[in-house]
Amino acid sequence: MNPAYFKTVFLMDPGFVDHPPDRFAVITAHNPKDRLLEENENKRLLEELEVSLLDSDKSFFPVTGSSPDGRHQEAGFGISCTLREALCIGREFNQNAIYWVERGNLQVIECSSGKAKKLGSWKDRLRT
């Protein structure tokens, strides 16, 4: 996995911070397979992910993954779903990994293998 994944922080609207689901995934559609795309292409892919989620029975909310210095950001969604569903969504949008939060604990999980790395507390990585 890309070592940058282990340092990611998350930007959220303060209105969503206080009552997150007990378990959810953070998934983006930006930069599939770590291939840097133009902003308009990433926006189009994110819109496809949003339409897919709107067509599903899953609740979701905006979350942006960011480098700690804020220079690199990828918009995405926190999605209430099972881990299996999250990995399927990640693979569908050609992501190398997703983030999984369960009972406040954050992990990054590789989509292809399911290999996980614990990253500690979700709240410690949260920025508003």
C-alpha positions in Angstrom: 0.0 0.0 0.0 1.0 3.6 -0.6 2.7 4.8 2.6 0.8 8.1 2.2 -2.4 6.2 3.1 -1.1 5.7 6.6 -0.9 9.5 7.3 -4.2 10.6 5.9 -6.4 12.9 7.9 -10.1 13.5 7.3 -12.0 16.7 6.7 -15.7 16.8 7.6 -18.4 19.3 8.0 -18.9 19.9 11.8 -22.6 18.9 11.5 -21.6 15.3 10.7 -18.8 14.9 13.3 -20.9 14.4 16.4 -23.0 11.5 15.3 -21.2 9.2 12.9 -22.5 5.7 12.3 -21.0 2.9 14.5 -19.3 1.5 11.4 -18.7 3.1 8.0 -16.2 3.2 5.1 -14.5 6.3 3.7 -14.3 5.9 -0.1 -13.3 8.2 -2.9 -13.4 7.8 -6.6 -10.5 10.2 -7.2 -7.2 9.1 -8.8 -8.0 5.4 -9.5 -5.1 3.1 -8.9 -3.0 6.1 -7.7 -3.0 7.6 -11.2 -3.2 11.4 -10.8 -6.1 12.7 -12.9 -7.1 16.3 -13.8 -9.6 17.9 -11.4 -12.5 17.7 -13.9 -12.0 14.0 -14.4 -11.9 13.4 -10.6 -15.0 15.5 -10.2 -16.8 13.3 -12.8 -15.7 10.1 -11.1 -16.9 11.4 -7.7 -20.3 12.3 -9.3 -20.5 8.7 -10.6 -19.9 7.4 -7.1 -22.5 9.8 -5.6 -25.1 8.6 -8.2 -24.3 5.0 -7.4 -24.8 5.7 -3.7 -28.1 7.6 -4.3 -29.3 4.6 -6.3 -28.5 2.3 -3.3 -30.1 2.0 0.1 -27.0 3.2 1.8 -26.7 6.4 3.8 -23.7 8.5 3.2 -22.1 11.9 4.0 -19.2 13.9 2.6 -15.6 13.2 3.8 -12.4 14.5 2.3 -9.2 12.5 2.8 -6.2 14.9 3.0 -2.4 14.8 3.5 -1.6 16.3 6.9 -0.3 19.5 5.3 -3.5 19.8 3.2 -1.6 19.9 -0.2 -3.2 16.7 -1.5 -7.0 16.2 -1.0 -9.4 13.7 -2.3 -13.2 14.2 -1.8 -15.2 11.2 -1.0 -18.0 9.9 1.2 -18.4 8.1 4.5 -20.8 5.3 3.7 -22.9 3.2 6.1 -22.4 -0.4 4.8 -20.7 -3.7 5.5 -17.0 -4.1 5.1 -17.7 -6.5 2.2 -19.9 -3.9 0.4 -17.2 -1.2 1.0 -14.5 -3.3 -0.6 -16.8 -4.0 -3.6 -17.4 -0.2 -4.0 -13.7 0.5 -3.7 -12.9 -2.1 -6.4 -15.8 -0.9 -8.6 -14.2 2.6 -8.6 -10.6 1.2 -9.1 -9.3 2.2 -5.7 -6.3 0.6 -4.1 -7.7 0.9 -0.6 -10.6 2.2 1.5 -10.7 3.4 5.1 -12.9 1.5 7.5 -14.1 2.9 10.8 -15.7 0.7 13.4 -16.5 1.7 17.0 -14.1 4.7 16.6 -11.1 2.7 15.3 -9.7 3.5 11.9 -8.1 1.1 9.5 -6.9 1.3 5.9 -7.8 -1.8 3.9 -6.4 -2.9 0.6 -9.3 -3.6 -1.9 -7.6 -6.4 -3.7 -6.4 -8.5 -0.8 -8.4 -7.3 2.2 -5.1 -6.7 4.0 -5.7 -4.2 6.8 -3.5 -1.8 8.8 -4.8 -0.3 12.0 -4.3 3.5 12.1 -5.7 4.2 15.6 -8.5 6.5 16.6 -10.8 8.0 13.9 -11.3 11.1 16.0 -7.5 11.7 16.2 -7.5 11.9 12.4 -10.5 14.1 12.1 -10.3 17.8 11.1 -13.3 20.1 10.9 
